C-alpha cells in the first residue's frame, strides 16, 4: 500500500511497539521500503495511547490526527507462505483520504477522536509505571520478579491488552497468570480485544 | 545505604547512596541531579526552564543522621508533580514516569505528538520530518 500511495503524498510509517526490539521486528519487516521504526520501550505507543496492536493513526499534512486507534490488519503476512492479505475495505478508506483529504467521510470529527483518545487518569500512568518496571525486570533476567508488576498493571487497567500480551511474551503465562488468562489471549472473541472497526468519521 | 537502579523517564542510573524507606526514595542532592536532572536551588527544584517552588514546610528534604548531608525525597516530589512511580524491592529498581504536566490534557489539541525512533539500521526518524505529507502510522508487535 505504501508504494502504491507514495506518489500521492502519503507516507507509511510502521512502529514495532515491542520490548524485544529489533530482533523480533527484523523477522517481520523484511524488505519493506517504508520507515520501519522500533519502539522497544513502548514509550511512543503510550504517547499515542495504542492500547492494543495493530493500531493505526492517520495524520494530515499539518501534523494533526484525523483518525486514531484503528484496530486493523491493513496488511497481514502469512508467516509460512509469506503471502500478504489486505483488508480492502480499510485500504479503500485510506485511498479515499489520500484523494479527498479533509473532506473524506473517514476523517474523524472531534467527538470521535476524543472517544478514541480518552484523557489519561492517575491510574493509567500508574499502570504504565508498573508495566514499564515489569518489562525492565523481565529483560534484565528477573522475569519472575516482573510478574507482580505486570499483574498490578493488569489490575489497574484490565482493558489494556498490550499489557497482557507483552507480559505473556515475557513470561510463562500458564504458570504466572493462569490458564484462563492464556485462553483469553488466544480467543479474541472472549473479550473486547479490539474495538469494532468503524470507518465513519462523522455523525 | 544501598545501591538502587533508578529509571527516570529516559535515564537509567545507579544511586549508591539511595536510602529507600518503603515508598520513599531518599537521594543525595548530587544523585538527585544525576538521576533525574532536577536540582535544588534557592528558587525551588529546577530542571531546564521549569522551577517547582518548595512548599513552606519543606517536606522533601532532611539531613542524614550525622547531619553532614542533605537528602531529597524523590517520591514525595513525584507525588507533588503528579508523577507516577513504582519500585521493586527485590531488585532495588525504581521507575518514575512522566510528570503531570506531560500526561494531563494531552492530545487535547489533536496534534500528533512528535517522536524520534530508530529504524533497524539505527537511523533516527521523526514524525515532524514528514510534515507536509499525509502519514499513515501503524503500531504493531510480533506477539
Interface residues (C-beta under 8 A of the other chain):
Chain A: X1 X2 X9 X10 X11 X12 X13 X14 X15 X16 X17 X18 X20 X22 X24 X25 X26 X27 X28 X29 X35 X36 X37 X38 X39 X44 X45 X47 X48 X49 X50 X53 X54 X55 X56 X57 X58 X59 X60 X61 X62 X63 X64 X65 X74 X94 X97 X98 X101 X110 X113 X117 X119 X120 X122 X124 X125 X126 X128 X129 X130 X132 X133 X136 X137 X142 X145 X149 X152 X162 X165 X166 X168 X169
Chain B: X7 X82 X84 X85 X86 X87 X88 X90 X91 X93 X95 X96 X97 X98 X103 X104 X105 X106 X107 X108 X110 X111 X112 X113 X114 X115 X117 X118 X119 X120 X125 X127 X128 X130 X131 X132 X133 X134 X135 X136 X137 X138 X139 X140 X141 X142 X143
